[in-house]
Amino acid sequence: FVVSNKVDTRYFARPSEDTDAAYQRMAKFLFNWRTEENVPVPDLFDFARIVLRIPDAHELISQYTILVDDQKNQKFLMVLRPYQIHAIRKIRKQAALHEGGFIWHATGSGKTITSFVATKLLAQNAIGVDRTIMVVDRNDLDSQTQDEFTKFASEYHTGQTTGNTINNTLIVGIKNKH
């Protein structure tokens, strides 16, 4: 959804329940669009021209909105923030060129979901990426990443395995300390 008073425009994914409490909880998921240069786009008409044009609007919905299945078996939609979308686009561009790089996000900025969506899109793309590897430096980060990937992966219909890759599996080789 997009909400605007013409001078301040934000977007969000619709909450799973249609109650006032649900919309109040979703307030933290109202995002202003920002360009790749981190310039805000508050004007409704600029927002429509930049974000809602075809094929960008389709891409926002189909590639950068995910269905999350949380620990309480509640499902809800989550749409990525602009900097996450820009980061994933750069990852995909670098992968298409067979070049490396890194994305640096601050604590609590959504690195895990950014990594998940980038991995999912790279796995679906026919550019020759067979596997992505996430290296973490602490066991707690490994567990957190596994839990989050599993939560996000429900909409991708993936499983997880500790062995070799199998068809339609996004998470492979977990708990490998080597």
Backbone as JSON, one array per atom type, in Angstrom:
{
  "sequence": "FVVSNKVDTRYFARPSEDTDAAYQRMAKFLFNWRTEENVPVPDLFDFARIVLRIPDAHELISQYTILVDDQKNQKFLMVLRPYQIHAIRKIRKQAALHEGGFIWHATGSGKTITSFVATKLLAQNAIGVDRTIMVVDRNDLDSQTQDEFTKFASEYHTGQTTGNTINNTLIVGIKNKH",
  "N": [[0.83, -1.19, 0.0], [0.32, 2.33, -0.52], [0.58, 5.38, 1.12], [-0.27, 8.8, 1.32], [-0.06, 12.37, 1.63], [0.36, 13.98, -0.41], [2.69, 15.52, -0.01], [4.17, 14.03, 1.73], [5.01, 10.82, 1.37], [4.57, 7.39, 1.8], [5.24, 3.84, 1.88], [4.03, 0.47, 2.39], [3.59, -2.97, 3.43], [0.51, -4.65, 3.52], [-0.98, -5.36, 6.67], [-1.46, -8.61, 8.28], [-3.85, -8.91, 9.62], [-6.93, -7.15, 9.73], [-7.21, -4.83, 11.61], [-7.37, -2.06, 13.92], [-5.3, -2.2, 15.82], [-3.46, -3.83, 14.51], [-2.7, -2.19, 12.37], [-1.52, -0.13, 13.82], [0.7, -1.47, 14.87], [1.99, -1.87, 12.5], [3.0, 0.58, 11.9], [5.73, 0.95, 12.27], [6.69, -0.12, 9.99], [6.27, 1.59, 7.89], [7.62, 3.13, 5.18], [9.64, 5.7, 3.81], [10.42, 6.33, 0.45], [13.71, 6.21, -0.81], [16.28, 7.35, -2.93], [18.97, 5.67, -4.69], [21.12, 7.19, -3.99], [20.45, 7.96, -1.49], [18.58, 10.0, -1.26], [15.62, 11.41, -0.15], [12.28, 10.71, -1.36], [9.65, 12.26, -1.11], [7.42, 13.45, -2.35], [4.3, 12.74, -3.79], [3.85, 12.47, -6.6], [6.42, 12.3, -7.66], [7.21, 9.98, -6.36], [5.39, 8.14, -7.48], [6.26, 8.23, -10.13], [8.88, 7.24, -9.9], [8.83, 4.86, -8.3], [6.42, 3.45, -8.73], [6.17, 2.99, -11.42], [5.96, 0.84, -14.27], [8.38, -1.54, -15.08], [9.01, -1.45, -12.37], [7.2, -1.34, -10.17], [6.01, -3.86, -10.29], [8.27, -5.4, -9.76], [8.86, -4.58, -7.13], [6.72, -5.71, -5.74], [6.78, -8.47, -6.48], [9.43, -9.35, -6.07], [10.59, -8.07, -3.88], [8.91, -8.16, -1.73], [7.99, -10.21, 0.87], [6.54, -13.19, 2.24], [6.25, -13.77, 5.56], [6.64, -16.27, 7.97], [6.14, -16.47, 11.16], [7.33, -17.38, 14.55], [4.99, -17.92, 15.95], [3.32, -19.07, 14.2], [2.05, -17.17, 12.66], [1.33, -15.47, 9.75], [2.63, -12.9, 7.72], [2.97, -10.1, 5.51], [6.01, -8.66, 4.39], [7.7, -5.87, 3.32], [10.62, -4.78, 1.69], [13.03, -2.3, 2.71], [14.12, 0.74, 1.1], [17.03, 0.94, 0.94], [17.75, -1.71, 1.26], [16.7, -2.87, -1.03], [18.15, -1.5, -3.01], [20.7, -2.45, -2.35], [20.44, -5.21, -2.89], [19.95, -5.14, -5.63], [22.45, -4.24, -6.49], [24.05, -6.38, -5.67], [23.06, -8.4, -7.35], [23.75, -7.32, -9.82], [26.57, -7.31, -9.66], [26.98, -10.07, -9.43], [26.05, -10.94, -11.91], [28.06, -9.95, -13.49], [30.04, -11.56, -12.68], [31.63, -10.74, -10.58], [32.94, -9.81, -7.38], [32.06, -8.41, -4.15], [30.84, -6.41, -1.41], [28.3, -5.84, 1.03], [27.46, -3.46, 3.36], [25.75, -3.06, 6.22], [24.21, -1.44, 9.02], [23.86, -2.47, 12.52], [20.86, -4.17, 13.18], [19.6, -3.42, 10.85], [18.51, -5.07, 8.97], [20.11, -7.01, 7.68], [20.04, -9.8, 7.49], [17.57, -10.46, 6.25], [18.0, -9.09, 3.88], [20.15, -10.56, 2.89], [18.86, -13.03, 2.61], [16.83, -12.5, 0.63], [18.44, -11.67, -1.49], [19.91, -14.04, -1.91], [17.83, -15.8, -2.58], [16.88, -14.61, -4.98], [19.17, -14.75, -6.56], [19.42, -17.51, -6.73], [17.2, -18.11, -8.26], [17.79, -16.97, -10.63], [19.19, -17.16, -13.91], [21.98, -16.77, -14.19], [24.22, -18.2, -13.67], [24.85, -18.59, -10.97], [25.31, -20.86, -8.61], [25.45, -21.27, -5.92], [25.36, -19.49, -2.88], [27.35, -18.22, -0.25], [27.28, -17.73, 3.17], [29.18, -16.34, 5.63], [29.69, -16.32, 9.03], [30.81, -14.98, 12.17], [30.27, -15.92, 14.69], [28.68, -18.38, 16.77], [26.1, -17.77, 17.69], [25.2, -15.97, 15.77], [25.12, -17.65, 13.59], [23.05, -19.4, 14.33], [20.96, -17.54, 14.53], [20.82, -16.63, 11.86], [20.16, -19.02, 10.54], [17.63, -19.53, 11.72], [16.19, -17.24, 10.9], [16.39, -17.41, 8.06], [14.99, -19.78, 7.68], [12.45, -19.01, 8.57], [11.81, -17.03, 6.67], [12.02, -18.53, 4.38], [9.78, -20.08, 4.09], [7.88, -19.15, 2.29], [9.12, -19.63, -0.03], [9.1, -22.25, -0.36], [11.11, -24.01, 0.55], [13.42, -26.36, 1.89], [15.75, -27.42, 4.37], [19.06, -28.61, 4.57], [21.78, -30.58, 5.81], [23.56, -31.76, 4.24], [24.52, -32.42, 0.89], [23.4, -30.25, -1.76], [19.92, -30.21, -2.59], [17.17, -30.39, -4.87], [15.29, -27.39, -4.99], [16.08, -26.34, -2.5], [17.12, -23.96, -0.28], [18.77, -23.54, 1.9], [21.72, -24.87, 2.82], [24.18, -27.04, 4.2], [24.39, -26.13, 6.85], [25.56, -25.38, 10.16], [28.23, -25.95, 9.82], [31.31, -25.71, 10.91], [33.76, -25.54, 9.79]],
  "CA": [[0.0, 0.0, 0.0], [0.98, 3.63, -0.51], [-0.2, 6.43, 1.77], [0.34, 10.08, 1.02], [-0.84, 13.6, 1.66], [1.02, 14.6, -1.56], [4.03, 16.02, 0.32], [4.85, 12.96, 2.47], [4.53, 9.57, 0.8], [5.18, 6.19, 2.37], [4.69, 2.57, 1.4], [4.08, -0.62, 3.37], [2.83, -4.18, 3.1], [-0.72, -4.73, 4.31], [-0.87, -6.3, 7.8], [-2.2, -9.85, 8.09], [-5.2, -8.75, 10.16], [-7.47, -5.84, 9.4], [-7.67, -4.2, 12.85], [-6.61, -0.85, 14.25], [-4.08, -2.6, 16.51], [-2.52, -4.33, 13.51], [-2.17, -1.04, 11.64], [-0.62, 0.59, 14.72], [1.95, -2.23, 14.89], [2.64, -1.73, 11.2], [3.55, 1.93, 11.75], [7.19, 0.89, 12.15], [7.01, -0.62, 8.66], [5.96, 2.61, 6.89], [8.91, 3.59, 4.71], [9.8, 6.7, 2.75], [11.34, 5.86, -0.58], [14.94, 6.96, -0.98], [17.01, 6.95, -4.13], [20.22, 4.98, -4.43], [22.01, 8.17, -3.37], [19.83, 8.21, -0.19], [17.79, 11.22, -1.32], [14.21, 11.07, 0.06], [11.31, 11.0, -2.43], [8.39, 12.38, -0.37], [6.33, 13.92, -3.2], [3.5, 11.64, -4.33], [4.0, 12.32, -8.04], [7.78, 11.78, -7.86], [7.16, 8.59, -5.89], [4.69, 7.34, -8.49], [7.1, 8.17, -11.32], [10.1, 6.47, -9.64], [8.6, 3.56, -7.66], [5.23, 2.74, -9.21], [6.17, 2.76, -12.86], [6.14, -0.55, -14.68], [8.21, -2.77, -14.3], [9.5, -1.31, -11.0], [6.15, -1.69, -9.21], [5.91, -5.32, -10.3], [9.47, -5.91, -9.09], [8.7, -4.32, -5.69], [5.77, -6.68, -5.19], [7.13, -9.87, -6.72], [10.77, -9.73, -5.65], [11.04, -7.42, -2.65], [7.9, -8.35, -0.71], [8.01, -11.63, 1.2], [5.6, -13.69, 3.23], [7.0, -14.24, 6.72], [5.93, -17.21, 8.84], [6.87, -16.29, 12.42], [7.33, -18.47, 15.52], [3.64, -18.15, 16.44], [2.57, -19.51, 13.02], [1.33, -16.06, 12.06], [1.92, -15.09, 8.47], [2.41, -11.51, 7.36], [3.8, -9.6, 4.42], [7.05, -7.7, 4.73], [8.29, -5.26, 2.12], [11.95, -4.32, 2.03], [13.33, -0.87, 2.73], [14.82, 1.12, -0.14], [18.46, 0.63, 0.92], [17.88, -3.14, 1.06], [16.43, -3.12, -2.45], [19.31, -1.01, -3.77], [21.82, -3.37, -2.09], [20.19, -6.46, -3.62], [20.16, -4.86, -7.06], [23.9, -4.19, -6.72], [24.55, -7.75, -5.55], [22.69, -9.1, -8.58], [24.55, -6.77, -10.91], [27.94, -7.82, -9.51], [26.95, -11.5, -9.72], [25.92, -11.08, -13.37], [29.37, -9.65, -14.04], [30.96, -12.52, -12.05], [32.54, -9.97, -9.74], [32.59, -9.84, -5.96], [31.78, -7.15, -3.49], [30.27, -6.6, -0.09], [27.27, -4.9, 1.45], [27.68, -3.13, 4.76], [24.58, -2.47, 6.87], [24.36, -1.28, 10.47], [23.15, -3.41, 13.37], [19.41, -4.03, 13.18], [19.11, -2.8, 9.61], [17.91, -6.06, 8.09], [21.11, -7.71, 6.87], [19.66, -11.19, 7.26], [16.53, -10.52, 5.22], [18.65, -8.67, 2.65], [20.9, -11.73, 2.43], [17.91, -14.04, 2.18], [16.2, -12.13, -0.64], [19.49, -11.72, -2.51], [20.19, -15.45, -2.17], [16.67, -16.36, -3.28], [16.83, -14.09, -6.34], [20.31, -15.31, -7.29], [19.11, -18.93, -6.99], [16.17, -18.17, -9.29], [18.29, -16.32, -11.83], [19.97, -18.04, -14.76], [23.26, -16.12, -14.51], [25.34, -19.07, -13.33], [25.13, -18.64, -9.54], [24.79, -22.12, -8.08], [25.44, -21.27, -4.47], [25.9, -18.33, -2.17], [27.89, -18.65, 1.04], [27.27, -16.71, 4.22], [30.15, -16.64, 6.68], [29.46, -15.54, 10.25], [31.94, -15.17, 13.07], [29.85, -16.39, 16.01], [27.65, -19.41, 16.73], [24.77, -17.18, 17.85], [24.81, -15.41, 14.47], [24.78, -18.79, 12.74], [21.7, -19.84, 14.72], [20.01, -16.48, 14.15], [20.68, -16.65, 10.41], [19.4, -20.23, 10.19], [16.23, -19.33, 12.12], [15.57, -16.23, 10.04], [16.25, -17.95, 6.7], [13.91, -20.76, 7.72], [11.2, -18.25, 8.68], [11.55, -16.38, 5.39], [12.01, -19.51, 3.29], [8.5, -20.79, 3.98], [7.18, -18.74, 1.08], [9.9, -20.11, -1.17], [8.89, -23.69, -0.32], [12.41, -24.65, 0.63], [13.77, -27.08, 3.1], [17.15, -27.2, 4.67], [19.78, -29.87, 4.66], [23.16, -30.44, 6.25], [24.37, -32.46, 3.26], [24.63, -31.8, -0.43], [22.21, -29.55, -2.2], [18.85, -30.94, -3.24], [16.31, -29.48, -5.62], [14.4, -26.49, -4.27], [16.55, -26.13, -1.14], [17.89, -22.72, -0.22], [19.68, -23.56, 3.03], [22.5, -26.11, 2.71], [25.47, -27.03, 4.88], [24.35, -25.37, 8.09], [26.31, -25.92, 11.3], [29.56, -26.36, 9.38], [32.26, -24.77, 11.54], [35.0, -25.51, 9.02]],
  "C": [[0.87, 1.25, 0.0], [0.04, 4.6, 0.18], [0.52, 7.75, 1.55], [-0.64, 11.22, 1.29], [-0.29, 14.55, 0.58], [2.42, 15.12, -1.26], [4.82, 15.02, 1.16], [4.22, 11.65, 2.03], [5.3, 8.42, 1.4], [4.52, 4.96, 1.78], [4.84, 1.53, 2.48], [3.34, -1.83, 2.81], [1.65, -4.25, 4.03], [-0.55, -5.72, 5.46], [-1.78, -7.51, 7.58], [-3.62, -9.76, 8.63], [-5.65, -7.32, 9.92], [-8.08, -5.2, 10.65], [-6.84, -2.95, 13.09], [-5.3, -1.2, 14.93], [-3.02, -3.09, 15.52], [-1.9, -3.18, 12.73], [-1.25, -0.2, 12.52], [0.73, -0.13, 14.82], [2.72, -2.03, 13.59], [3.26, -0.35, 11.0], [5.07, 1.92, 11.61], [7.63, 0.38, 10.78], [6.54, 0.32, 7.55], [7.29, 3.23, 6.46], [8.76, 4.72, 3.71], [10.73, 6.09, 1.71], [12.54, 6.78, -0.62], [15.64, 6.44, -2.23], [18.27, 6.19, -3.72], [21.24, 5.91, -3.76], [21.49, 8.63, -2.0], [19.08, 9.55, -0.13], [16.31, 10.83, -1.14], [13.34, 11.48, -1.13], [9.94, 11.11, -1.76], [7.19, 12.77, -1.24], [5.61, 12.75, -3.87], [3.77, 11.41, -5.82], [5.41, 11.83, -8.4], [7.84, 10.31, -7.46], [6.51, 7.69, -6.95], [5.56, 7.16, -9.73], [8.32, 7.26, -11.11], [9.8, 5.04, -9.2], [7.47, 2.78, -8.31], [5.17, 2.55, -10.71], [6.41, 1.27, -13.14], [7.5, -0.63, -15.38], [8.62, -2.65, -12.83], [8.46, -1.69, -9.95], [5.97, -3.2, -9.14], [7.08, -5.95, -9.55], [9.37, -5.72, -7.57], [7.81, -5.38, -5.06], [6.28, -8.11, -5.33], [8.49, -10.28, -6.17], [11.16, -9.19, -4.28], [9.97, -7.37, -1.57], [7.88, -9.84, -0.42], [6.94, -11.94, 2.23], [6.42, -14.29, 4.35], [6.1, -15.13, 7.56], [6.68, -17.19, 10.17], [6.7, -17.48, 13.36], [5.94, -18.82, 16.02], [2.72, -18.63, 15.31], [1.65, -18.42, 12.47], [2.06, -15.67, 10.79], [1.62, -13.62, 8.2], [3.36, -11.13, 6.23], [4.81, -8.6, 4.95], [7.62, -7.18, 3.42], [9.63, -4.65, 2.54], [12.06, -2.8, 1.99], [14.13, -0.53, 1.47], [16.29, 0.73, -0.16], [18.69, -0.88, 0.77], [17.68, -3.49, -0.42], [17.61, -2.67, -3.3], [20.51, -1.95, -3.58], [21.65, -4.66, -2.88], [20.39, -6.26, -5.11], [21.65, -4.82, -7.39], [24.52, -5.58, -6.63], [24.27, -8.51, -6.84], [23.51, -8.61, -9.78], [25.99, -7.3, -10.85], [28.0, -9.31, -9.85], [26.85, -11.74, -11.23], [27.24, -10.81, -14.07], [30.44, -10.62, -13.56], [32.05, -11.79, -11.27], [32.04, -10.0, -8.31], [32.27, -8.46, -5.43], [31.24, -7.44, -2.1], [29.23, -5.52, 0.16], [27.46, -4.69, 2.94], [26.44, -2.42, 5.28], [24.84, -2.4, 8.37], [23.58, -2.35, 11.22], [21.65, -3.12, 13.34], [18.81, -3.47, 11.91], [18.53, -3.8, 8.62], [18.89, -6.77, 7.19], [20.66, -9.12, 6.52], [18.59, -11.3, 6.18], [17.09, -10.04, 3.87], [19.41, -9.84, 2.04], [19.97, -12.81, 1.9], [17.33, -13.72, 0.8], [17.24, -12.15, -1.77], [19.8, -13.16, -2.9], [19.06, -16.08, -2.98], [16.66, -15.91, -4.74], [18.0, -14.61, -7.18], [20.06, -16.78, -7.64], [18.09, -19.07, -8.12], [16.68, -17.66, -10.64], [19.19, -17.28, -12.62], [21.31, -17.43, -15.14], [24.46, -16.96, -14.09], [25.71, -19.08, -11.87], [24.48, -19.9, -8.99], [24.64, -22.08, -6.57], [25.97, -19.94, -3.94], [26.33, -18.84, -0.8], [27.83, -17.48, 1.99], [28.23, -17.17, 5.31], [29.85, -15.72, 7.85], [30.54, -15.89, 11.24], [31.56, -15.65, 14.47], [28.73, -17.41, 15.86], [26.26, -18.81, 16.85], [24.29, -16.54, 16.55], [24.44, -16.51, 13.49], [23.37, -19.27, 13.04], [20.65, -18.82, 14.31], [19.76, -16.5, 12.65], [19.87, -17.86, 9.96], [17.93, -20.05, 10.53], [15.52, -18.35, 11.2], [15.38, -16.74, 8.61], [15.1, -18.94, 6.65], [12.56, -20.06, 7.78], [10.84, -17.62, 7.34], [11.35, -17.4, 4.28], [10.68, -20.22, 3.13], [7.76, -20.4, 2.71], [7.9, -19.2, -0.18], [9.78, -21.63, -1.3], [10.23, -24.42, -0.34], [12.48, -25.47, 1.9], [15.17, -26.67, 3.48], [17.8, -28.55, 4.85], [21.19, -29.6, 5.14], [24.1, -31.14, 5.27], [24.5, -31.69, 1.98], [23.32, -31.15, -0.81], [21.19, -30.51, -2.81], [17.99, -29.93, -3.96], [15.44, -28.66, -4.68], [14.78, -26.31, -2.8], [17.45, -24.9, -1.13], [18.97, -22.78, 0.84], [20.41, -24.9, 3.05], [23.76, -25.94, 3.55], [25.5, -26.22, 6.15], [25.13, -26.11, 9.17], [27.69, -26.44, 10.9], [30.56, -25.33, 9.9], [33.59, -24.69, 10.79], [34.94, -24.47, 7.94]]
}
